[in-house]
Amino acid sequence: MSVRSFDPRIVLRPRTLDESLDLTLAYLREHRAELSKVFVACVLPAIAVLVALHYGLERKWAHTGAAALILAVLIERVVIAHTASHLFGNPRSAHSTLVTAFRRPLSALLAALLVPLPAIAAALATGEDPAWTVFASLGLMVWPFLLAHTIFHSIVLVLEQPTPFAAFRRATALGNIRFGRNLGFLALTLVARALFPLVAELSAKFVIGGVLQLGEPIDRLFEEGGSWPVVIAYLIGAPFVGVARLFEYVDARTRREGWDIQVRFKAIAGRDEAERARSLAA
């Protein structure tokens, strides 16, 4: 007697993390002109805020770095909203993109504070207060495991527009099915986040000290606990991480819910409705 199997005959080939990052780089190259507008709308105002904080309010580099960590999360949120609308053929203006990204400003602000919380504590830890140092050390060890469960929370809030608690349950459901992959993704993006400032720091030192051979006070910019090339490069890396995280979200929903098929059918239905409207008008 034959046994009928209900297992799927077609299985999507798993996409590795390096393939997701390659796809991110290819997307950024292909649409660099469009994304440059997002860069101007997000990164330049963030730099202006940091300049005002550092020079206007005379804050230390530790405070400037902590503010950069927060602003980077907000930049990622805007990039995710823009890229999602661009991917699914629903282009928006800069104003509507900002409205979509910050439709719930309180949740956006909480995410900007909570996601990099241990790194903010590490930036503010001076070594004189052991409580800050202990909190930062424990947080940096535990936080990646918590983020791996809720890595899609802000994306769910931006794209699906549920309530914050529903978004948390939804993001946890998506994150739990690929917890190990999410940990690997966080590790790779952490390397990418660190690589941008490292390359900027070394390049700036080489140009200023080696090529231009500028001495004081220019070279002292790198001896005060921070530098503008590092801060600016970290902000520039935020769009890359945001696009990569969006592609991971799309991959997760595709494998869990066949989301790409739903999107394709919705696009076909939209075209059919438009053609029907044109035929009736004719």
Secondary structure, DSSP 8 states (H G I E B T S, - for coil): ------S-S-------HHHHHHHHHHHHHHTHHHHHHHHHHHHHHHHHHHHIIIIIS---HHHHHHHHHHHHHHHHHHHHHHHHHHHTT----HHHHHHHHTSSHHHHHHHHHHTTHHHHHHHH--SS-HHHHHHHHHHHHHHHHHHHHSTTHHHHHHHH---HHHHHHHHHHHHHTTHHHHHHHHHHHHHHHHHHHHHHHHHHHIIIIIIS---TTGGGGGSSS--HHHHHHHHHHHHHHHHHHHHHHHHHHHHHH-HHHHHHHHHHHHHHHHHHHHHHH-
